[in-house]
Amino acid sequence: MPSTGGAGSGGAGSGGAPSGGAGPIEVDCDAQLPTSGAQEHSSSNQQGGSGNTAWSIWTNGGPGQLTTYGTTPAFRAAWNNSGDYLGRMGFEWGNSGKPYGEYGTIEAHYVWNKAPVSGNPSSVAGGYSYLGVYGWSNNPCVEWYIVEDSFHQMPFNTGDQPVGTTEIDGGTYNLVYRHTTGTGGSRCSGTNSWDQFYSIRLEGKRCGTITVSDHFAAWEERGWNLGNLLEVKIVVEAAAGVGYVEFPVANVTTSN
């Protein structure tokens, strides 16, 4: 699997305020991308934005594309034989994050519309793909994933057997632990190998809310130490192929 470097305007799909404290957020599953304010980004390793609309592109091949919409938490991700591509948006805390409990309740509110797939999904997303929430932590160095959906059959297969399951937000998730050296380094300075934590939904879901903090707590109950959060972002990963996915709602919130 991969390794990486590191209240909106603009129409339907803002998904609510960028941080908690304003009550429950209702996700509009029919939301569409904003019709104005589009900004195009094309790179193999680039990041920008701020707050919960911090975005990044990472690939280990050719450039990938990401379209953002100012301060609206929404984006469109596209790849064209970009190698292993990750496009993502959410909170970015650089290299000085805090333990997850200090952010209060962390949630991800999402809607995604995947490109149509004709025949073999590998034409769009190579040998594997996922959509969900992604991030890194340090002290210790961990790359973590909450996988909600895929261009392929769910549950997403990491190649390692699940060690158990957990019930969160009305869904059942496989819990998978891996240790890897990756292919492109990590976000942790001086680290060449690291742990990966996965929660993988058994049935794909394209719209809803992920209580990210509950997944962190489920991992902690397993003795998996997350460390200090460096980022929490809604993400698509695609291994090669040509395709796109739209995220009319990509809103990560915290209550602190």
FENGICOR-V613603 format. One record per pair of residues at least 6 apart in sequence whose C-alpha atoms are under 7 Angstrom apart, sorted by sequence separation. I is the first residue (numbers start at 1). GAP is how many residues later the second one is. D is the distance in whole Angstrom. If there is no record, write none. Layout:
i=I gap=GAP d=D
i=I gap=GAP d=D
//
This chain:
i=8 gap=6 d=5
i=48 gap=6 d=6
i=49 gap=6 d=6
i=68 gap=6 d=7
i=69 gap=6 d=7
i=79 gap=6 d=7
i=136 gap=6 d=6
i=137 gap=6 d=7
i=150 gap=6 d=7
i=166 gap=6 d=6
i=167 gap=6 d=6
i=7 gap=7 d=7
i=48 gap=7 d=5
i=57 gap=7 d=7
i=68 gap=7 d=5
i=117 gap=7 d=7
i=136 gap=7 d=5
i=165 gap=7 d=7
i=166 gap=7 d=5
i=185 gap=7 d=6
i=47 gap=8 d=6
i=48 gap=8 d=6
i=67 gap=8 d=5
i=68 gap=8 d=7
i=135 gap=8 d=6
i=136 gap=8 d=6
i=165 gap=8 d=5
i=166 gap=8 d=7
i=7 gap=9 d=6
i=16 gap=9 d=6
i=47 gap=9 d=4
i=66 gap=9 d=7
i=67 gap=9 d=5
i=135 gap=9 d=5
i=165 gap=9 d=5
i=7 gap=10 d=4
i=15 gap=10 d=7
i=46 gap=10 d=6
i=47 gap=10 d=6
i=66 gap=10 d=6
i=67 gap=10 d=7
i=77 gap=10 d=6
i=134 gap=10 d=6
i=135 gap=10 d=7
i=164 gap=10 d=6
i=165 gap=10 d=5
i=7 gap=11 d=6
i=46 gap=11 d=5
i=66 gap=11 d=5
i=134 gap=11 d=5
i=164 gap=11 d=5
i=181 gap=11 d=6
i=15 gap=12 d=6
i=45 gap=12 d=5
i=46 gap=12 d=7
i=65 gap=12 d=6
i=66 gap=12 d=6
i=133 gap=12 d=6
i=134 gap=12 d=6
i=162 gap=12 d=6
i=163 gap=12 d=6
i=181 gap=12 d=4
i=44 gap=13 d=6
i=45 gap=13 d=5
i=65 gap=13 d=5
i=133 gap=13 d=5
i=162 gap=13 d=5
i=163 gap=13 d=6
i=180 gap=13 d=6
i=181 gap=13 d=6
i=43 gap=14 d=7
i=44 gap=14 d=5
i=45 gap=14 d=6
i=64 gap=14 d=6
i=65 gap=14 d=6
i=132 gap=14 d=5
i=133 gap=14 d=7
i=162 gap=14 d=5
i=180 gap=14 d=6
i=44 gap=15 d=5
i=64 gap=15 d=5
i=132 gap=15 d=5
i=161 gap=15 d=7
i=179 gap=15 d=6
i=180 gap=15 d=6
i=44 gap=16 d=7
i=64 gap=16 d=7
i=131 gap=16 d=6
i=132 gap=16 d=5
i=160 gap=16 d=7
i=179 gap=16 d=4
i=234 gap=16 d=6
i=130 gap=17 d=6
i=131 gap=17 d=6
i=132 gap=17 d=7
i=178 gap=17 d=6
i=179 gap=17 d=6
i=13 gap=18 d=5
i=44 gap=18 d=6
i=53 gap=18 d=6
i=64 gap=18 d=6
i=131 gap=18 d=5
i=178 gap=18 d=5
i=12 gap=19 d=5
i=13 gap=19 d=6
i=44 gap=19 d=4
i=62 gap=19 d=7
i=63 gap=19 d=6
i=130 gap=19 d=6
i=131 gap=19 d=6
i=177 gap=19 d=6
i=178 gap=19 d=7
i=233 gap=19 d=7
i=12 gap=20 d=6
i=13 gap=20 d=6
i=43 gap=20 d=5
i=44 gap=20 d=6
i=53 gap=20 d=5
i=62 gap=20 d=4
i=130 gap=20 d=4
i=177 gap=20 d=5
i=12 gap=21 d=7
i=42 gap=21 d=6
i=43 gap=21 d=6
i=61 gap=21 d=5
i=62 gap=21 d=6
i=64 gap=21 d=7
i=66 gap=21 d=7
i=129 gap=21 d=5
i=130 gap=21 d=7
i=176 gap=21 d=6
i=177 gap=21 d=6
i=12 gap=22 d=6
i=42 gap=22 d=6
i=43 gap=22 d=7
i=61 gap=22 d=4
i=129 gap=22 d=6
i=176 gap=22 d=5
i=11 gap=23 d=5
i=42 gap=23 d=4
i=59 gap=23 d=6
i=60 gap=23 d=5
i=61 gap=23 d=7
i=129 gap=23 d=7
i=175 gap=23 d=6
i=176 gap=23 d=7
i=10 gap=24 d=5
i=11 gap=24 d=7
i=41 gap=24 d=6
i=42 gap=24 d=6
i=59 gap=24 d=6
i=60 gap=24 d=6
i=128 gap=24 d=7
i=175 gap=24 d=5
i=10 gap=25 d=7
i=41 gap=25 d=5
i=59 gap=25 d=5
i=174 gap=25 d=6
i=175 gap=25 d=7
i=10 gap=26 d=6
i=40 gap=26 d=6
i=41 gap=26 d=6
i=59 gap=26 d=4
i=125 gap=26 d=7
i=173 gap=26 d=6
i=174 gap=26 d=5
i=10 gap=27 d=7
i=40 gap=27 d=5
i=58 gap=27 d=6
i=59 gap=27 d=6
i=173 gap=27 d=5
i=174 gap=27 d=6
i=39 gap=28 d=5
i=40 gap=28 d=7
i=58 gap=28 d=5
i=173 gap=28 d=4
i=174 gap=28 d=7
i=38 gap=29 d=6
i=39 gap=29 d=5
i=57 gap=29 d=6
i=58 gap=29 d=7
i=172 gap=29 d=6
i=173 gap=29 d=6
i=38 gap=30 d=6
i=39 gap=30 d=6
i=57 gap=30 d=5
i=121 gap=30 d=6
i=171 gap=30 d=7
i=172 gap=30 d=6
i=38 gap=31 d=5
i=56 gap=31 d=6
i=57 gap=31 d=7
i=121 gap=31 d=6
i=37 gap=32 d=5
i=56 gap=32 d=6
i=37 gap=33 d=6
i=55 gap=33 d=6
i=56 gap=33 d=7
i=18 gap=34 d=6
i=55 gap=34 d=4
i=54 gap=35 d=5
i=55 gap=35 d=7
i=53 gap=36 d=6
i=54 gap=36 d=5
i=53 gap=37 d=5
i=54 gap=37 d=6
i=52 gap=38 d=4
i=53 gap=38 d=7
i=54 gap=38 d=6
i=52 gap=39 d=4
i=51 gap=40 d=6
i=33 gap=41 d=7
i=169 gap=41 d=7
i=169 gap=42 d=7
i=156 gap=44 d=6
i=155 gap=45 d=6
i=155 gap=46 d=6
i=168 gap=46 d=7
i=141 gap=47 d=6
i=155 gap=47 d=5
i=154 gap=48 d=6
i=155 gap=48 d=6
i=154 gap=49 d=6
i=138 gap=50 d=6
i=154 gap=50 d=6
i=142 gap=52 d=6
i=143 gap=52 d=6
i=144 gap=52 d=5
i=145 gap=52 d=6
i=146 gap=52 d=6
i=147 gap=52 d=6
i=148 gap=52 d=6
i=141 gap=53 d=6
i=142 gap=53 d=5
i=143 gap=53 d=5
i=144 gap=53 d=5
i=145 gap=53 d=5
i=146 gap=53 d=5
i=147 gap=53 d=5
i=148 gap=53 d=5
i=4 gap=54 d=6
i=141 gap=54 d=7
i=142 gap=54 d=6
i=143 gap=54 d=7
i=144 gap=54 d=6
i=145 gap=54 d=6
i=146 gap=54 d=6
i=147 gap=54 d=6
i=150 gap=54 d=7
i=149 gap=55 d=4
i=148 gap=56 d=6
i=149 gap=56 d=6
i=148 gap=57 d=6
i=149 gap=57 d=7
i=14 gap=58 d=6
i=14 gap=59 d=6
i=14 gap=60 d=7
i=13 gap=61 d=7
i=9 gap=62 d=7
i=10 gap=62 d=6
i=8 gap=63 d=5
i=9 gap=63 d=6
i=8 gap=64 d=4
i=8 gap=65 d=7
i=27 gap=82 d=7
i=29 gap=82 d=6
i=142 gap=84 d=6
i=140 gap=86 d=7
i=140 gap=87 d=5
i=139 gap=88 d=5
i=137 gap=89 d=6
i=138 gap=89 d=5
i=139 gap=89 d=6
i=137 gap=90 d=6
i=138 gap=90 d=5
i=137 gap=91 d=5
i=138 gap=91 d=7
i=137 gap=92 d=4
i=136 gap=93 d=6
i=137 gap=93 d=5
i=15 gap=94 d=7
i=112 gap=94 d=6
i=136 gap=94 d=5
i=111 gap=95 d=6
i=112 gap=95 d=7
i=135 gap=95 d=7
i=136 gap=95 d=6
i=111 gap=96 d=4
i=135 gap=96 d=5
i=110 gap=97 d=6
i=111 gap=97 d=7
i=135 gap=97 d=5
i=110 gap=98 d=6
i=134 gap=98 d=6
i=135 gap=98 d=6
i=109 gap=99 d=6
i=110 gap=99 d=6
i=133 gap=99 d=7
i=134 gap=99 d=5
i=109 gap=100 d=4
i=133 gap=100 d=6
i=134 gap=100 d=6
i=108 gap=101 d=6
i=109 gap=101 d=6
i=133 gap=101 d=4
i=134 gap=101 d=6
i=107 gap=102 d=7
i=108 gap=102 d=5
i=132 gap=102 d=6
i=133 gap=102 d=6
i=107 gap=103 d=6
i=108 gap=103 d=7
i=132 gap=103 d=6
i=107 gap=104 d=5
i=108 gap=104 d=7
i=131 gap=104 d=6
i=132 gap=104 d=7
i=106 gap=105 d=6
i=107 gap=105 d=5
i=131 gap=105 d=5
i=106 gap=106 d=5
i=130 gap=106 d=6
i=131 gap=106 d=7
i=106 gap=107 d=5
i=130 gap=107 d=5
i=105 gap=108 d=6
i=129 gap=108 d=5
i=130 gap=108 d=7
i=129 gap=109 d=5
i=128 gap=110 d=7
i=129 gap=110 d=6
i=128 gap=111 d=6
i=126 gap=112 d=7
i=127 gap=112 d=6
i=125 gap=113 d=5
i=126 gap=113 d=5
i=125 gap=114 d=5
i=126 gap=114 d=5
i=125 gap=115 d=6
i=126 gap=115 d=5
i=125 gap=116 d=5
i=124 gap=117 d=5
i=125 gap=117 d=7
i=123 gap=118 d=5
i=124 gap=118 d=5
i=122 gap=119 d=6
i=123 gap=119 d=6
i=124 gap=119 d=5
i=99 gap=128 d=6
i=100 gap=128 d=7
i=115 gap=128 d=6
i=99 gap=129 d=4
i=100 gap=129 d=6
i=115 gap=129 d=5
i=98 gap=130 d=4
i=99 gap=130 d=6
i=114 gap=130 d=7
i=115 gap=130 d=6
i=97 gap=131 d=5
i=98 gap=131 d=6
i=114 gap=131 d=4
i=97 gap=132 d=5
i=113 gap=132 d=6
i=114 gap=132 d=6
i=97 gap=133 d=5
i=112 gap=133 d=7
i=113 gap=133 d=5
i=96 gap=134 d=7
i=112 gap=134 d=6
i=113 gap=134 d=7
i=95 gap=135 d=6
i=112 gap=135 d=5
i=94 gap=136 d=6
i=111 gap=136 d=6
i=112 gap=136 d=7
i=93 gap=137 d=5
i=111 gap=137 d=6
i=92 gap=138 d=6
i=93 gap=138 d=6
i=111 gap=138 d=5
i=92 gap=139 d=4
i=110 gap=139 d=5
i=111 gap=139 d=7
i=91 gap=140 d=5
i=92 gap=140 d=7
i=109 gap=140 d=7
i=110 gap=140 d=5
i=91 gap=141 d=5
i=109 gap=141 d=6
i=110 gap=141 d=6
i=90 gap=142 d=6
i=91 gap=142 d=6
i=109 gap=142 d=5
i=90 gap=143 d=4
i=108 gap=143 d=6
i=109 gap=143 d=6
i=89 gap=144 d=5
i=90 gap=144 d=6
i=108 gap=144 d=4
i=88 gap=145 d=6
i=89 gap=145 d=5
i=107 gap=145 d=6
i=108 gap=145 d=6
i=88 gap=146 d=5
i=89 gap=146 d=7
i=107 gap=146 d=5
i=88 gap=147 d=4
i=106 gap=147 d=6
i=107 gap=147 d=7
i=87 gap=148 d=6
i=88 gap=148 d=6
i=106 gap=148 d=5
i=86 gap=149 d=7
i=87 gap=149 d=6
i=105 gap=149 d=6
i=106 gap=149 d=7
i=86 gap=150 d=6
i=87 gap=150 d=7
i=104 gap=150 d=6
i=105 gap=150 d=5
i=86 gap=151 d=4
i=103 gap=151 d=6
i=104 gap=151 d=5
i=85 gap=152 d=5
i=86 gap=152 d=7
i=103 gap=152 d=7
i=104 gap=152 d=5
i=85 gap=153 d=5
i=103 gap=153 d=5
i=84 gap=154 d=6
i=85 gap=154 d=6
i=84 gap=155 d=4
i=83 gap=156 d=6
i=84 gap=156 d=6
i=83 gap=157 d=5
i=82 gap=158 d=6
i=81 gap=159 d=5
i=81 gap=160 d=5
i=80 gap=161 d=6
i=81 gap=161 d=6
i=89 gap=161 d=7
i=90 gap=161 d=7
i=91 gap=161 d=7
i=80 gap=162 d=4
i=90 gap=162 d=6
i=79 gap=163 d=6
i=80 gap=163 d=7
i=79 gap=164 d=6
i=78 gap=165 d=6
i=79 gap=165 d=6
i=78 gap=166 d=4
i=77 gap=167 d=6
i=78 gap=167 d=7
i=77 gap=168 d=6
i=76 gap=169 d=6
i=77 gap=169 d=6
i=76 gap=170 d=4
i=75 gap=171 d=6
i=76 gap=171 d=6
i=75 gap=172 d=5
i=74 gap=173 d=5
i=75 gap=173 d=7
i=74 gap=174 d=5
i=74 gap=175 d=5
i=73 gap=176 d=6
i=74 gap=176 d=5
i=73 gap=177 d=5
i=29 gap=178 d=6
i=73 gap=178 d=5
i=3 gap=179 d=6
i=2 gap=180 d=6
i=3 gap=180 d=6
i=4 gap=180 d=6
i=5 gap=180 d=7
i=1 gap=181 d=7
i=2 gap=181 d=7
i=3 gap=181 d=5
i=4 gap=181 d=7
i=5 gap=181 d=6
i=6 gap=181 d=5
i=27 gap=181 d=6
i=3 gap=182 d=6
i=4 gap=182 d=6
i=5 gap=182 d=5
i=3 gap=183 d=6
i=4 gap=183 d=6
i=52 gap=200 d=6
i=33 gap=215 d=4
i=32 gap=216 d=5
i=31 gap=217 d=6
i=18 gap=233 d=7
i=20 gap=233 d=6
i=15 gap=234 d=6
i=18 gap=234 d=7
i=19 gap=234 d=4
i=20 gap=234 d=5
i=21 gap=234 d=6
i=13 gap=235 d=5
i=14 gap=235 d=6
i=18 gap=235 d=5
i=19 gap=235 d=5
i=20 gap=235 d=4
i=13 gap=236 d=5
i=15 gap=236 d=6
i=19 gap=236 d=6
i=20 gap=236 d=7
//
